[in-house]
Amino acid sequence: MTVAAEQAAARAPEPEGKGAGERWIDPSENVLPQLLDWRRRGLRTALATLVAIDGSFPRALGAQMAIAEDGSAAGYISGGCLEGALIAEARNAMHERKNRLVRYGKGSKYFDIVLPCGSGVDVYFDTSLPSTLIAGILTELTARRPAVLKTHLADGGSALVTCDPAGGELLRTERRDNVFARAYWPGLRLVIAGAGPSVTILARLARTAGMQVEILTPEAGLIEKVARHGFSARRLASGCEPALKLDAWTAGVLLFHDHGWELPLLPVFLESEGFYLGAVGGGGAREARQRALARMGADAAAATMLRTPAGMIPHAKQPAELAVSILAEIVAAAKEKRAE
């Protein structure tokens, strides 16, 4: 890549919607926006990536930190016991303008840096990752498509691999010999259609967990209430099927106790690619839902796509308890999808 191309990438406009997207994606899990922002401000940077774990470790393979030449950092790799050493190493790498692979803990040359878990980890410091690749990954994520960054740990060469969500073999974060593949997934999105206090609580919890939240409700009062918490909501009209898209990185939850409001939404949910589809309600509600789907012409298997009653905690009744129960089930389903 030419210097001119690199500078153009660093000056390139941010992908459309990125500013809002940063609210939805935990910055400790996606440090690339911060890395690119520092570069746009003229700072040298390094991307530190956890590329091997020997033993147990609190963070998963592929955990990353973005580090600037002034010592600023985003993200974390160990959970506190290693970050200071990583920043120092990254600044040395930037000063020397050389990428490096460094061992910490068991088997490390740094005998004074001890990992409490007793494990050994390898961290790769990349000071030469092209801005065009960073921008390319962010563009894919903004378009809600996954991407994989492949890095050759011996020579520092990198390549962006774009892939269809169905290409599961490309969505793994893994190391094969001297090539490390780091998968990036679109930010999780949650569509909540419902009424009552659980809607607000679930929306706030999901946002804290880094998800984009969309709310649909027939209650004008609930629309006003969620607006006070920074959410916008759409008003559901009786009998109307809303324009709604649940992609492969979206979870959908039906939170109605008046299950009649579900009827126009059921076809939208069940024909979607959503990785999680849930609905509240006990056995009676489930049977009524199955009868309604049969009247719509849906096959018997369609109803089984809905997790009902939604949530991990049996017989959750309190609004907060129900919201926590549902969010835990969504997070578990997302983890399974990402095959972490």
LINURSUL-V693748 format. One record per run of one state. SS is the DSSP state (H for helix, E for strand, C for the rest). FROM is the first residue (numbers start at 1). LEN is the number of residues. If there is no record, write none. Layout:
SS;FROM;LEN / SS;FROM;LEN
This chain:
C;1;2 / H;3;9 / C;12;6 / H;18;7 / C;25;7 / H;32;9 / C;41;4 / E;45;10 / C;55;9 / E;64;5 / C;69;4 / E;73;3 / C;76;7 / H;83;14 / C;97;3 / E;100;6 / C;106;14 / E;120;7 / C;127;4 / H;131;12 / C;143;4 / E;147;6 / C;153;5 / E;158;5 / C;163;5 / H;168;3 / C;171;3 / E;174;3 / C;177;2 / E;179;6 / C;185;4 / E;189;6 / C;195;2 / H;197;12 / C;209;3 / E;212;6 / C;218;2 / H;220;9 / C;229;4 / E;233;3 / C;236;14 / E;250;6 / C;256;3 / H;259;12 / C;271;5 / E;276;4 / C;280;3 / H;283;13 / C;296;4 / H;300;4 / C;304;3 / E;307;1 / C;308;11 / H;319;20 / C;339;2
